[in-house]
Amino acid sequence: MSNSVATIVAMVITVVFALSVIVVRIRAGRKPTSARKILLPPVMMSTGFLMYIFPFTHESLEYGIIAFLVGCILSYPLILTSKFYRNEQGVFLQRSKGFIYILLGLLVVRIGLHSVVEQYVDVYQTGSLFFDLAFGMLVPWRMAMFMRYRRLVQERKPVQPSV
């Protein structure tokens, strides 16, 4: 597959995944959440590291660490816009109007960075770097969500009298 075809395929996949994340997040607000629903996405996404079995996806360790750290920085707006509330049916993720715009903005940044990064590494390594970046965004975001979720759930527990 030529680099230009691989680039187009990667862009299409990225846009489809971004739009599906938006749809899933909008629907998720209709049902109560759980620790499992919060923690499962990073665990499932971690299987993507299997791509490194193939030598053509290998990038330098420094690039991988930088991509992960940039993802951690970019997770900050997602952390800020992810709030929980509780009602009699359970704990829900509160919808934020800004969340969709943040995701779309991150998508635009990703597409813009793609052509810059591709000048230094080939298309397959670019894909692995953006996977590192996405994983770097997902892990801190979901960890922050989980901590907020646990705090909200623990507030509900009645205090046990000490004997």
C-alpha positions in Angstrom: 0.0 0.0 0.0 1.4 3.4 -0.9 2.0 6.1 1.7 -0.7 8.4 0.2 -3.3 5.6 0.2 -2.4 4.6 3.8 -2.6 8.3 4.8 -6.1 8.6 3.4 -7.2 5.3 5.0 -5.8 6.5 8.3 -7.6 9.8 8.1 -11.0 8.2 7.2 -10.6 5.7 10.1 -9.7 8.5 12.5 -12.8 10.6 11.5 -15.0 7.5 11.8 -13.7 6.7 15.2 -13.9 10.3 16.4 -17.6 10.5 15.3 -18.4 7.1 16.9 -16.8 8.3 20.2 -19.1 11.3 20.1 -22.2 9.2 19.4 -21.2 6.7 22.2 -20.6 9.5 24.7 -24.0 11.1 23.9 -25.8 7.8 24.4 -23.8 7.0 27.5 -25.4 9.9 29.3 -28.7 8.1 29.2 -27.7 5.2 31.3 -26.0 4.9 34.7 -22.3 4.4 34.6 -20.1 2.1 36.6 -16.5 1.6 37.5 -16.3 -1.1 34.8 -17.7 1.2 32.1 -15.1 3.8 33.0 -12.1 1.5 33.3 -12.7 -0.9 30.5 -11.9 1.4 27.5 -8.2 1.9 28.4 -7.9 -1.8 29.1 -9.4 -2.7 25.8 -7.4 0.0 23.9 -4.2 -1.4 25.4 -4.5 -4.3 23.0 -3.5 -1.8 20.3 0.1 -2.1 21.6 0.2 -5.4 19.8 0.9 -3.4 16.6 4.4 -3.1 17.8 4.9 -6.8 16.9 5.4 -5.5 13.4 8.8 -3.8 13.0 7.5 -1.2 10.5 5.4 0.4 13.3 8.4 0.9 15.6 9.3 4.5 16.4 12.0 5.8 18.6 11.3 5.6 22.4 11.7 9.3 22.7 9.0 10.0 20.1 6.7 7.5 21.8 7.2 9.1 25.2 6.6 12.6 23.8 3.5 11.5 22.0 2.2 9.9 25.2 2.9 13.1 27.2 1.3 15.3 24.6 -1.8 13.1 25.0 -1.7 13.5 28.7 -1.7 17.3 28.2 -4.5 17.1 25.7 -6.6 15.1 28.1 -6.9 18.1 30.4 -10.0 19.6 28.6 -11.7 16.2 28.6 -11.0 15.9 32.4 -12.5 19.3 32.9 -15.7 18.6 31.0 -16.4 15.2 32.5 -18.7 15.5 35.5 -20.9 13.1 37.3 -24.2 13.4 39.1 -26.3 11.0 41.1 -30.0 10.4 41.2 -32.2 7.6 42.5 -31.3 5.5 39.4 -27.5 5.6 39.9 -24.5 7.7 38.9 -24.6 9.4 35.5 -22.1 11.2 33.4 -23.3 14.7 32.9 -23.4 15.9 29.3 -21.3 18.8 28.5 -22.0 21.0 25.4 -18.3 21.7 25.3 -17.3 18.0 25.2 -18.3 17.6 21.5 -16.5 20.8 20.5 -13.4 19.7 22.4 -13.4 16.3 20.7 -13.9 17.9 17.3 -11.1 20.4 18.1 -8.8 17.6 19.1 -9.6 15.8 15.9 -8.7 18.9 13.9 -5.4 19.2 15.9 -4.7 15.6 15.2 -5.3 15.9 11.5 -3.2 19.0 11.4 -0.3 17.4 13.3 -0.5 14.3 11.1 1.1 16.0 8.1 3.8 17.6 10.2 4.7 14.4 12.0 4.7 12.5 8.7 7.6 14.6 7.5 9.8 12.9 10.2 8.5 9.3 10.3 6.7 7.1 7.8 2.9 6.7 7.8 3.0 3.5 9.9 5.1 5.1 12.6 2.8 8.1 12.4 -0.1 5.8 13.2 1.7 4.2 16.1 2.7 7.7 17.4 -0.9 8.8 17.3 -2.0 5.7 19.0 0.5 6.6 21.8 -1.0 10.1 21.9 -4.6 8.7 22.0 -3.7 6.3 24.8 -2.0 9.2 26.6 -5.2 11.1 26.5 -7.5 8.2 27.5 -5.6 7.0 30.5 -5.5 10.2 32.6 -9.0 11.1 31.5 -10.4 7.8 32.6 -8.4 7.8 35.8 -9.8 11.2 36.7 -13.3 10.0 35.9 -12.8 6.9 38.0 -11.6 8.9 41.0 -14.6 11.3 40.7 -17.0 8.3 40.3 -15.6 6.6 43.4 -15.8 9.8 45.5 -19.4 10.2 44.5 -20.3 6.6 45.2 -18.5 6.6 48.6 -20.4 9.8 49.7 -23.6 7.8 49.5 -22.4 5.0 51.9 -23.8 5.5 55.4 -21.3 5.9 58.2 -21.0 2.8 60.3 -21.1 3.4 64.1 -17.9 2.3 65.8 -18.2 -0.1 68.7 
